[in-house]
Amino acid sequence: MAKGSRVRGIFLGAVMLCLAGAVRADGLEYRYELGGMVGCSSYYGDANYHIPMKNINAMGGLLWRYNINPRMAVKTNFAVAGISGSTADFDNRYPGGDASFKRVLYELGAQFEYNFLAYGDGKGYKSTHRVVPYIFAGLGVTYAPKPARHVVSGNLPVGLGVKYKVIPRLNIGCELSFRFTHTDKLDVTDKTAPILDDPYGIKSGWLKNKDSYSFLSIFVTYDLSPKYRKCNN
């Protein structure tokens, strides 16, 4: 009987450890996040020099994040966004007259993120936080199909955001970012906006007078692939 009681005690102890591990599963760290984002986009160029979020259009996309550690992550994204602009309200007129445009662009990019605080569920010895601000920068490719011409350009995304771990494997957040391209032709579309290619007829260097756009988005991601487990069967 003593031997049987000891066996039962060992078995019950193992079960309790597994249950405790399941309860503590919210303390696990996960390697990856997968999710989507929606928001608005805005363009900056010859039809809008500097006014933030002017001529707002819709944007959306998918994102995948690899968490290096609680402070650093690498993210990739695919986004679809509209951009538009007009010179009708300019104080100074271009020699060719007013122009306006509207088009859709596609973006594929990757960014490195740095969290100002260790990100996690707020439990455990690592002193993580459920709400953290972060900054990011990276590289991307922008593709804008016709109406007038196809445009393909590299871009440099930079931005900031905040993320919140709602429950152990669910994250939400908000980002504001600017995408600086290497082209001046995002605003050249159909016959209504040919002058925006070179409105003053003055050629500039490859770093000057380039188009850019911004995203203001909300994202939701789900954690995948735990880095370790508390109890293994």
Phi, psi and omega in degrees: 000321180296321179293317178298320179295323180293319179296315178297323179296318178296317180298313180296323178297319178295319178298316180297322178296318179296317178297320178296322178295321178296320179295324181274007183300337178289353176268002180290152170259143182243146183284319191235157170228141177227135181186199182223169180217150175220154179172215182227158181230156179213150185250150176226127181178213183293342178256004174193101187290313191206003184282117182295141174053040173269144182054061185290139175231168181275151173217159177196165180178187179242152177217152178225132183233132173254119182272107179293313176200179183299346181255340188227147179207158173241132184234142170240152182214151167235124185228150173236130185213152172261147173225152179202163179193165180206147177257009186297331182260014179288142173290319177262137182262143173288152179304328182274002180096187181286155179211152176214159180207165176202132180202171179247141176233158178237140183226137171235126185208172177218141181223152172260130181250142174235119178274133179289338176230155177296128186262134179179197183273006177081009181241161176094183188277351184275359178052052179279167183233142181281337178238122180220142169273156180207164175236161180206158176205158182184209180223152179203175177233132178249132177234124177237110180288182181306164053272322186272313182201154174285139177234126175235128183210147168287158176219157178244102179273134173223146181184187179216161181196182175219139180234151184222126177273102185292308174225173189312326184240011182240127182237143170230158180192176180222138181228144168238125183218157175238135180248110181264116184265175178255016183235155174246023186242011176295332182263011177257109185239261184262200185291348181279348184222039179290334185289342182288351174296317181201075192300328181256000180068026181244117179286141180233169179293166186291345178266351185253153173057042179258154180278154175212172178208163183231154174239136166239110191225158171245134181235156174228129179228159179236134182285139179227154173061086178296145179285331177203164179234149181283329183216130178247138178279000000 
